[in-house]
Amino acid sequence: MSLELRGITKSFGSLVANDSIDFLVGDGEIHAILGENGAGKSTLMNIVYGLTSSDSGKILVDGKELDIKTPADALAAGIGMVHQHFMLIPVFTVAENIVLGHEKTKRFGLLDLETAKEEIRRVSKEFNFDVDPDALVETLPVGIQQRVEIIRALIYDAKVLILDEPTAVLTPQETDELLRNMKSLRDKGTSIVFITHKLREVQEAADKITIIRRGKVVGTALPSASQEELASLMVGRPISLEVEKAQGKFGKPVLTIENLNIHDVTGRRLVKNISLEIRSGEVVAVAGVQGNGQSELAQALLGLQEFVDGKIILDGKDITGSDVRECLHAGIAYVPESRELDGLIGSFSIAENLILDLHDLPPYAKGPVMFPKVVAKEGDLRVKEFDVRLQNIQDPASSLSGGNKQKVVLARELSRPVKLVVASQPTRGLDVGSIEFVHERILAERDAGRGVLLFSTELDEVIALADRIAVMYAGEIIAIVSPETSRAQLGLLMAGVRPENKASA
């Protein structure tokens, strides 16, 4: 089935999100839409799926113009969508999530889940998805939850499948599996719109590529195009994809972690006997499949974990048990894993979010009084430096796109003098231009003598930035290796295959 868009235009106030966009995905084709954050990719697909309406333009399926006003209209036309943030209810089973909104009953009004389970098993077998219909969604890894979303679209006979930033929350292994599944779906006749900003994935999976910049189509390409060509079209300027890292000049320890254990409320150990040292002028990257204790370790350094024993020493001072405010003022910059939950206060203005760490200190405040003009002036400087795209700095942070929210967090944390930078997934959801900028800033912090503890599931990022790599598995650091270690060996370590002898680079 083909999907064609003609002249789609959508504005939000003075912001033109989509400007006369033409687009065509053919029958049994993977067509990637490539663009920076805020380029208008998701808005375009939300129009196709009936989540928002266009100001003008046409949507055609197999050459026939359709009036799609709701997701039900889209599904009826054979269009399914898997959103970047999954639309699943954690406490429901896979089968219950899939029938939600399409419930069928049997005798006496009882919910007919068995038919849905059979359909789930059929689709799982056909595409090698391996999904248990009776599993609770909250117990499933993120990659399996994504399969549930895809199965839901396929069960309701989607012939065009829209995947919105589908790899944003996946591990490298889960990403590779998704790309294989996409090709399998295509080979069986499903047309796929693949929204992304990741160049390697586009080259590996797409048949055609459309590039959008600031709401307009600026070019089309084949996957044989170089990454530099694609990146330049995305950002509108030449861009280097190579990370240039100078020889490190390591100083004394900035952070020392000694025999750190973290427990949950039941007493189960989430992090086990971790000891690690980060020197000034050094990037130590923590690699591992998500869910192996990295998040808890990062949070513990900021006083965000309650049940902690062991020692955390920052520049010679024991900060174990300190609260968040004390840790920040002691000299830790923190880029949290979830910008939505932990990085921003959505109802506060963008300007206020840019000085949250220092809101109670001069020149932004004196006693209980904050100085809005000073806050706005400082905010304007940081917005320009970090290329945060917004309409007004006094707008709530919730009005920003995901990538621009991340830029606000980075601007706040990397614009003040600190001793240690703790960065969890700092480039998640960012485009190549922004990633280049973030990498440069992280290395600038390192070269200025700060210690950097980087948590990332992106192996390319880990290898490019790290001076040493600590691999976590099941709450433990099972090896500390050099960034020259092969991807294959790192993959084995991340899967829990322990080396015979732990070695420090």
VOVEX-277835 format. One record per residue (C-alpha): x, y, z. Coordinates in pm, whole numbers, plus 50000, padded with zeros to 5 digits. Example, Ala and Ser with C-alpha at 12.3 -4.5 7.8 and 13.67 -1.06 7.14 Angstrom:
BEGIN
512304955050780513674989450714
This chain:
BEGIN
500005000050000501335034749915501025066450122501365100549960501365135350115500845166249902501495201650025501055194150397501315226450595500935230850971501625261251189501575266451563501265303851605504225319551425506095286351409505685268051076506225231651169505465217850821505815239250509504165224750194505655190050240505385164149963506235128150049505625093649903506275059150050505745031549798504254997149840506614974250037509215001350095511115015150393511215052850347513175071950611512395107550713515635122150839515925154951023517045173851330514945175851644512255201651588512455197951209508775188151192509055150451142506785139451426504255167051355503975154550997503305118851104500875129651377498855145851098498915113350898497785093751205494975117751293496485130851617496495166351483495095183351174496935201150895496195236650788496285225650424497365196750205496185162050107496715126350229496345098749972496385061050023496825040649705496025072349512492725078949691492395110849897491345104950258490075127450535491885114650845490675131851160491345105551428493635075551486490575053551425490345068551075494015061051018493695024951137490645020150916492745032250623495485006950708497895031350877499465021851212501905041551425504435032451695505235063351899508595072552047507005071252393505055038752405501285039852458501085009352685499555004453029502264988553247499974968553478498074952553189499184921253007500334921952646496964908252530495004933352740497004962252594496464950352240492674946752268492294979852452489885001352252488994971752028487454948852289485444918952170483204898452394481964862952396478954848352571477574866652875479604897652791482944882752894486064897352735487414874952459491154875152524491844840552382491254851752024493634880952076496254857852228496064834951925496554864751694499524876851901501114842251882500504840851506502124874751438504954867351683505724834951502505474850451156507954878251236510014859951501509004885351770508864860652062506244879252271504254862152548500604873952537500214867852913503274887853022502734919853220504054949153017505884964053318508034932553339509174934452975512414950352849511944981752644512754963752319509994938052380507514965752468508224980852130507444947551964504084948052143503324981851983504264968451639502184936851689499174958251786499434977351457499844945551252496934927751418494674956351315495854951350957498204980950919499684980950568501625013150633503575013550962504945046451100507865042451341508605075151523512205075451653511915038051725515495033151846515635062652087515295040452396516805008052265520144991852338522504984852044521394948352041517704957652046518284982951769519904956851544516974933551611514464960751523516204968251194516064931451104512354930451191511714961250976513294944350676511244913250741508054933950753509004951350429509744918350256506234906550350504654937350192504384962950475505314998750384507295016050661507855052750737511005053650951511425086551140514915090751280518045112051303520515082951324522535079951007523875044551046520375030751092519075049350786521865035650570521295000550698517504998350673516055024550436515275021050067514825058550022515495089150238513715122750260515485150050456513485176950638515045208550780513065234650970509745222450834510725219350467511855190650247515445200050154516445169049964516085132149895518815105949889519575069149864521155049950153524355048349949524895085450024527695091650273526945100150632528635133850582526315141950290523225132250488524375151150796525085182550594521585181550443520085177450791521815207150953522475229150649526235231150690529295208550660529645187050968532375164451102531295130451232534715122451373535315130151741538705146551782540055138352127543375151652249545725130952462544405131252817546225149153098545055130753406545375145953750544395135854101541145116954173538045138854153535605111154242536295079854446533605053554495534375027154758532414994754802529125010954704525934990754745522445002454658519274984454771515624988154685512864990554947512734952554978516454950255052517394935854711520814947854595520684967654271524344978354276526934955154426530294964654580531294990154319534645007254355535685032154089537935062354056537655091453811540615114653776540575151053675540885154353298539425119653239536255105553085535205072253232532275057453040529975031853199528705008152932526034981552965522604970452859520034993053020518734980053352521984966953498522344992853774523685022253577520715044753653520845037254025524595043654038524255077453866521385087454096523305077154408526045102254324523435129954345521775118054665518745104654477518975069154615517795062454968519335028855058523065033254999526105020855186529775025355102531585058155035531305085654774534205110254793534245141754578537575160154560538575146454899535235153655070532915125555176529485133955031527835100555110524305107555230524265143655107521065156354951520715168154592521245204954669524415197454865525785175554586525125201854320526695229654526529665206954605530495207554234528605180154050526885186853719524135161453652522505153153319519775128253417518635099053205515075112253182514875148953096511095147353138511045132753489514295144853644515795171553419513125198153394510085212853564507705214153271505445241353412508385264653486509625288053215512585278553000514525307153161513795293953511514815258553413518145271653287519155283253637517495257053859520815245954010521655281554115518195296654164518855305254530522285320954474523475355154349523105370454096519765352754040518405356954390518985373154725517295355755014513755346554907513715371954621514505361254264515475386553996513535377653677515425401553449518775386353545517345351353497515995360453151519275376853044521335346853148518795324052981519105342452650522875337452655522575300052718519845295752457522115310952192525175291352301523375257952296521125265351995517885258952184515025264351939512035281252099509445308252047509865326652377512175320352670509255326552906507285297652757506995266752977509705240452928506965215652841506425234352511509835223752376510555193652157512415164752318515785174052173515455210352277514495199852629517745180252644519665210752525518185231052812519395205053063522855204752910523015242652894522155245053264524605218453380527595227353161527425265053207528645266353565531995257853725532005221753848534455194453948532605164253813530155159453526527775129853562526025125353228523425098053171522495092752805523385129252723522745125952349519615104452362517085119552122519515144751973520345149851604523845147851456524495185051483523505185751848525435153651920528565169251771528075199351998527485178352311530535156852244532655188052202531335202052531532005169852721535565168552589535985205552670535035197953032537585169553035540315191152882539585218653137540425194253415536995182153518536265145453573533495130953356531445099953437529455091253124526615066053122525665056352767524145027152578525545040952250528715020952188530005045351926529695073352181531385053252455534325043852233534715079152094534695097952426536065074452691539565072752831538475041353016535335020152986533705003553288531254976353185528304969853419526334937753432523794927153697524754956253922528504949953912531434964053722532764932253561535624948353367537414981253309538884982352959540495005152705538415023052436540505003752184538634972252291536674957851996532914962451970532554924551968534424921252297532454949852452529244933052340530254900752513531074919552833527724937652820526044903552789527754892553113530594871652966533264878853223536944881253128539284856353294541224884953447539744919253510542144945253377542264982653420543335003253121
